């Protein structure tokens, strides 16, 4: 990795020893921006820093000033799709060019991965955030809603299987089936890293919906504290079904399976992020009782809708 520096700011790989401070800055930065009474309490016991670093340490970057950690940024490899975030900077160092320094190595990483679509989620109401990302070729596309519903433990659970139950010798074949599904949504889209990370780190479950011998749907769910969900919550980080005439039906089945998983684990709340460009998925979630509790805007590099199309039933968290 190229070392990026100015007279003040040095950007380097984020080390494991940095994680406690990076986590503290992450919470303080978002909590301060959102005006929380206790900024450090942002996100509760959910974890976005340690789990993402463990998934791919080479795609995590630190900014320091005079030997002090002041911010971090992350990239995630979804095959041909790269997801950027979170980018967080200590409030004492806002408006000093740190964000731009942290974006440089992320864009280099996407180029090295040969991503054809890179994306992020940010605050729609902040011209400063949009302006920063536009300098690096990211352009605003659609609103993305973070949605939630209370879990009904009595709802009938559709039949599906779980990646955790797949024998080790069959997991490569299972992931190949998942790639076949996602490749049909967007060429090269591959969630294998996220599926493996959820299993290896005990973050939750990946649910698999089948149509004969083919994977018709998958949902990567984070559950409870220490994951991206937090206490009492099951969060769908990514979910998708095979495009076609049965997509709406399979999507409803997949949402039902996620709710059943939450109920099984004693979690009262099911959350998911859906891009409004995927109009069918957005409407399907509204019909199932999901309601938005916050929303932002997604930005893409290049300026292209990618797989955020009305006919595609996808849940994806680009935060």
Residue pairs with C-beta under 8 A, 6 or more apart in sequence:
1 13
1 58
1 105
1 108
2 104
2 105
2 108
3 10
3 11
3 12
4 10
4 11
4 101
4 104
4 105
5 11
5 101
6 97
6 101
8 65
8 66
8 96
9 63
9 64
9 65
9 70
9 96
9 97
9 98
9 101
10 63
10 64
10 65
11 61
11 62
11 63
11 101
11 102
11 104
11 105
12 61
12 62
12 64
13 57
13 58
13 60
13 61
13 62
14 22
14 53
14 57
14 60
14 61
14 62
14 72
15 62
16 53
16 57
18 62
18 69
18 72
19 49
19 50
19 53
21 69
22 49
22 53
22 62
22 69
22 72
22 88
23 47
23 49
23 50
24 40
25 69
25 70
25 71
25 72
25 88
25 89
25 90
26 42
26 43
26 48
26 49
26 72
26 86
26 88
27 39
27 40
27 41
27 42
27 43
28 39
28 40
28 42
28 90
28 91
29 71
29 88
29 89
29 90
29 91
30 39
30 42
30 43
30 86
30 88
31 38
31 39
31 40
31 41
31 42
32 39
32 91
33 123
34 42
36 42
43 230
44 225
44 230
44 231
45 225
45 226
45 230
45 231
46 225
46 226
46 227
46 228
46 229
46 230
46 233
47 225
47 226
47 227
47 228
48 86
48 228
48 319
49 72
49 86
51 197
51 201
51 203
51 226
51 227
51 228
52 60
52 74
52 76
53 60
53 74
54 197
54 201
55 76
55 193
55 194
55 197
55 201
56 75
56 76
56 77
56 193
59 74
59 75
59 76
59 77
59 106
59 109
60 72
60 73
60 74
60 75
61 72
61 73
61 74
61 102
61 105
61 106
62 69
62 71
62 72
63 69
63 70
63 71
63 72
63 73
63 89
63 93
63 98
63 101
63 102
64 70
65 93
65 98
70 89
70 90
70 92
70 93
70 98
71 87
71 88
71 89
71 90
71 93
71 98
71 99
71 102
72 86
72 87
72 88
72 102
73 84
73 85
73 86
73 87
73 88
73 102
73 103
73 105
73 106
74 84
74 85
74 86
74 87
74 106
75 82
75 83
75 84
75 106
75 109
75 110
76 82
76 83
76 84
76 193
76 194
77 113
77 115
77 193
78 189
78 190
78 191
78 193
78 194
79 179
79 182
79 188
79 189
79 190
79 191
79 192
80 114
80 115
80 116
80 117
80 186
80 187
80 188
80 189
80 190
81 115
81 116
81 117
81 118
81 119
81 186
81 188
81 189
81 306
81 307
82 109
82 110
82 113
82 115
82 117
82 118
82 119
83 118
83 119
83 120
83 318
84 103
84 106
84 110
84 118
84 119
84 120
84 138
84 318
85 120
85 121
85 318
85 319
86 319
87 99
87 102
87 103
89 98
89 99
89 102
99 132
100 132
100 135
100 136
103 132
103 133
103 136
107 118
107 136
107 137
107 301
110 118
110 301
116 187
116 188
117 186
117 300
117 301
117 302
117 304
117 306
117 307
118 138
118 300
118 301
119 138
119 298
119 299
119 300
119 301
119 306
119 318
120 133
120 138
120 298
120 299
120 318
121 144
121 273
121 296
121 297
121 298
121 299
121 317
121 318
121 319
122 129
122 130
122 133
122 296
122 297
122 299
123 129
123 296
123 297
124 140
124 143
124 295
124 296
124 297
130 140
130 297
130 299
133 299
134 299
136 301
137 301
137 302
138 299
138 300
138 301
139 299
139 300
139 301
139 302
139 303
140 297
140 298
140 299
141 277
141 297
141 298
141 299
141 300
141 303
141 305
141 308
142 275
142 276
142 277
142 297
142 298
142 305
142 308
143 275
143 276
143 295
143 296
143 297
143 298
144 273
144 274
144 275
144 276
144 295
144 296
144 297
144 298
144 318
145 273
145 274
145 276
145 282
145 292
145 294
145 295
146 271
146 272
146 273
146 292
146 293
146 294
146 295
146 296
147 271
147 272
147 273
147 274
147 285
147 290
147 291
147 292
147 293
148 269
148 270
148 271
148 272
148 290
148 291
148 293
149 259
149 269
149 270
149 288
149 289
149 290
149 291
150 268
150 269
150 270
150 289
151 234
151 259
151 262
151 263
151 267
151 268
151 269
151 270
152 259
152 263
153 263
155 256
155 259
155 260
155 263
156 256
157 256
157 257
157 259
157 260
157 263
158 209
158 253
158 254
158 256
158 257
158 260
160 207
160 208
160 209
160 210
160 217
160 253
160 254
160 257
161 207
161 208
161 210
162 205
162 206
162 207
162 208
163 171
163 174
163 195
163 198
163 199
163 205
163 206
163 207
163 208
164 199
164 205
164 206
166 174
174 208
174 215
175 192
175 195
175 196
177 214
177 215
178 191
178 192
178 195
178 208
178 215
178 218
179 190
179 192
180 214
180 215
181 214
181 215
181 216
181 217
181 218
181 240
181 241
181 242
182 189
182 190
182 191
182 218
182 240
183 189
183 190
184 242
184 243
185 240
185 243
185 307
185 312
185 314
186 306
186 307
189 307
191 218
191 220
191 238
194 220
194 237
194 238
195 206
195 218
195 220
197 203
198 204
198 205
198 206
198 220
198 221
198 222
198 237
199 206
203 222
203 223
203 226
203 227
203 228
204 220
204 221
204 222
204 223
204 224
204 227
204 229
204 234
204 235
205 221
205 223
205 261
206 218
206 219
206 220
206 221
207 217
207 218
207 219
207 221
207 254
207 257
207 258
207 261
208 215
208 217
208 218
209 215
209 216
209 217
209 218
209 241
209 250
209 253
209 254
209 257
210 216
211 242
211 246
211 250
214 242
215 242
216 241
216 242
216 246
216 250
217 239
217 240
217 241
217 242
217 250
217 251
217 253
217 254
218 238
218 239
218 240
218 254
219 236
219 238
219 239
219 254
219 257
219 258
219 315
220 236
220 237
220 238
220 239
221 229
221 234
221 235
221 236
221 237
221 258
221 261
221 262
222 228
222 229
222 234
222 235
222 237
223 229
223 233
223 234
223 235
223 261
223 262
223 265
223 267
224 230
224 231
224 232
224 233
224 234
224 265
224 267
225 231
227 235
228 235
228 237
228 317
229 235
229 267
229 271
232 267
232 268
232 269
233 262
233 267
233 268
233 269
233 270
233 271
234 258
234 261
234 262
234 265
234 267
234 269
234 270
234 271
235 270
235 271
235 272
235 317
236 258
236 270
236 271
236 272
236 273
236 315
236 317
237 316
237 317
238 314
238 315
238 316
238 317
239 254
239 255
239 258
239 272
239 314
239 315
239 316
240 312
240 313
240 314
240 315
240 316
241 247
241 250
241 251
241 254
241 313
242 250
243 311
243 312
243 313
247 280
247 311
247 312
247 313
248 280
248 284
248 313
250 313
251 280
251 281
251 284
251 313
252 284
252 288
255 284
255 285
255 288
258 270
258 272
259 270
262 268
262 269
262 270
270 290
272 285
272 290
272 315
272 317
273 315
273 316
273 317
273 318
273 319
274 281
274 282
274 285
274 314
274 315
274 316
275 281
275 282
275 298
275 308
275 314
275 316
275 318
276 282
277 298
277 305
277 308
277 309
277 310
278 307
278 308
278 309
278 310
278 312
278 313
278 314
279 310
280 310
280 311
280 312
280 313
281 312
281 313
281 314
281 315
284 313
285 315
298 308
298 318
300 306
307 314
308 314
